[in-house]
Amino acid sequence: MNREALCKTLGHVFKQPQLLQRALTHRSHSAAHNERLEFLGDSVVNCVVAKYLHDTYPDLPEGDLSRLRSNLVNQQTLYTLAQQLQLGELLLLGEGERKSAGSGRPSILADALEALVGALLLDGGFEAAEKAVLSLYIPFLRQADVLTLGKDAKTLLQEYLQSRKLALPKYMVIATQGEAHAQVFQVECAIPQLKLRTRGEGSSRRIAEQMAAEAAYQSLISSPIVTPEIISQKA
């Protein structure tokens, strides 16, 4: 996808192309990077999604709405939506990030999507940003189980196993990489009774556990017969 195609998908042609340029620029590439736009876009996405949920699900109490929004406006969902837009192909990265496959890293893609929303706000106002956010989220929500989306992966996995009277999973950190200020954790989720092991990777132990749990849960619901395997997911 090129920038013209991206704008067509978003339904907005930038009057200030430099805003789009900045939104797609990672800090490793230039001092004119997208982090301030990311800050702005994060607030816009939260606001748009919160209003949509409030209007669409009038019977859901505040607690469920908050959990649902948190599950929708997080790195994993933003990463999924950024992949749909093929943002990785358009990102401007420094040489080091390019060599380390930064264009496919969930954190970088999620941040770039938020920055893009921030750029839309500054270029076309709230209406343009809202239109783009809803165009991404509404199809995503239509394919999802709303009650499931309101729960994190570890909770879903626990409920799945408990409903079948199976032992709860065990989580273990199997590796850490990187400097102390930028560590990456690898966690294994083991369900011995089902001979299933999955792995997750993230910038914290909690995120890595969630990714490993997500891999396990998806494996269990997609196949009634579980065979010994190791599945990995990264964040």
N, C-alpha and C positions, 0 to 999 in steps of 0.2 A: 504494500500500500504506500502511495506517496501522500504528500501533504494535501494536495487537491482532493484526493479521494477521502482523506480523513475529514476534511471540512465538509464534504458532501454528506458523509455519514452522520456528522454532528449537526448538520443543517445550519451551518453558520460559516460565512466567509469573513475572515478577519480583515477589519479596516486598518488594524495595526499589526502587520505580519511579524513585527519584532516580538510581540507578546507570544505568538505561537512558537517562534524560534526559542525564546527563553524557556517556555514550558517544556520543551523537548531537550533542553540542555542540562546534562548532569554536572555536578560540581567538579568532577574529575576532568571535564573538558574545558571549562572557562569560568572566570570569576563572575560572569553574567549568567549564573545558573538558576535553576527553577525552585529553590527551596522556599523563597518568600511566597511565590505563587502557590506552592504546595500548602503552606500554612493557610492561605486564603481559601483555597479550594476545599480543604478538609472541612472547614466550617460550612461552606455552601452545600457540600454533599450531605452532611449531617442534617442540615436544615431541610433540604428538599426531601430526603428520605423520610425524616420524621413527619413532615406534613402529609406526605403521601400515605404513610402507614396510618396516621391519625384519621384521615378522611376515608381510607379504603376499608379499614377494619374497626368499625365503630363499637363493636362489642368486646374488643380486647382491652383489658385493664392496663394501667400505666406501666406496671412492672413487666408485663409481657411485651408491650410496645418498646420499652427500653432495651430489653434483651434482644428483641428482633432487630432493632436498629443497630445495636452493637455488633450483631452477627453479620449485618449487611455492609456496614461501613467499617470494614477491617481489611487487613492486608490481603488475606486470601481471596475475598470476594473482589476487591479492587484489582488484584492481580489477574483474576479470571476475566474480568471485563476489559482490562488493558490488553490481554491476549486476543480477545475478540476484535479489538481495534487494530491489532498488529502494531502496537506502539513500539515494540522492540526494534522494528525495522527503521524507525524514524529517529530514534534517540541519538543524540550527540554525546559520545563518551570519550574519556581520555584513553590513551593507548593501553594503559594497564587494565582498565575495566573492560575494554574490548577483548583483550586477550584472555581475560578470565570469564568470558561469557556474561558480562554484566547486562547485556541487552535482554537476557532471559531471566534475570534475578528477580524474584517476586517483590522484594522491597523497592527496588529501583523502578519497576514498572508500576507498582501501586502508587508510589510518590509522583511519578510522571502523570498519571491519570488525574490525581488531585490537582497538580499544577496546571494541567490543561483546563480543568474546570475553573480554576482561579483566573486563568487568562481569558476564558469566555466571559466571566463576570466583568472584568475590566474593559473588554472590547465591546461587548454587546449588552451589558446590563444583566440583572438577575434573571429576566425572562429567558435570555439566550442560554444562560448556564443551567437553569431549571429544565428547559426543554431537552438539553443534551443529557443531563443526568437521568431524567425519566426515560428517555429513549433507550438507555442502557439497562436501567434497573427493572422496568416494567416487564419486558420479556423474561428476564432472569427470575422474577418473582412468580410469573405465571407457570413456570416449570418446576417451582419449588413447593415443598410442604411448609406452609407458614408456621405451624407449630414446631416442626423440626428445626426450622431456621432460628427459632428463639432459644435454642439450646446449643451449648458448645459440644465439640466432638467427643470429649471424654465423658460427658454426661450421657450423650446418646449411646455410646458404646456400653457404658455401665448399665443403662436401662435395658438395652438389648440382651445383655448377658444375664441380668437378674431375672428377666421375664422367662428365660429358658433354664433357670436354676443352674447357671454355670458360674464358676469362680470368676472373680473380678480380675482384670488384666494387671500385669506387673510392668512397671516402667523402670528402665535402667539407662543411665547415661553411658554410652559406649565409647564416645570420643568427644574431644573438644579441640577446636582449631582456632588459630588467629591470636592476635595480641589481646591483652587483658581488657582493653577498652572496646574491642570489636570481635569478641569471641563468637564462634559458631558452634552450637551444641548438636550432637547427634544422639538421639534417644531411641531405644528399642522398646516396643510394646509387645509383650508376650502373653499369649493365651494358651497355656499348655494343653488343656483339655481338647482344644481344637487343632493343636499342632500348628498354630498360626503365629508368626512373628512379623511385625511390620516396623519400619523405621521412619523417623521424622527428623528434619533438620531445621534449625531456626536460630535467631539471634539471642534467644534465652531458653532456659530449660523448659519453661512453661509452654512456649510456642512450639518447641520441638516435640513435647509430649502431645500437644494438641494435633500436630501434623501426623504423628504416628498413630494416634487414636483415630483420626479421620481415615487414614489408609486402612486400618483394621475394620472400621465400621462399614466403609464402602465395599470392602471385600466380602463381608458377611451378608450384606443386604443384596449384593449382586449375584451371589451364588449360594444356593441352598446346601451344597456340598463343599466343604472347605478342605483343601488339601494342603500339606505342608508347603509353606512358601514364605519368602521375604519380600515385602513391598516397601518402597521408599517414597516419601514425599518431603519437599523442602519448602522452607519459607524464608 
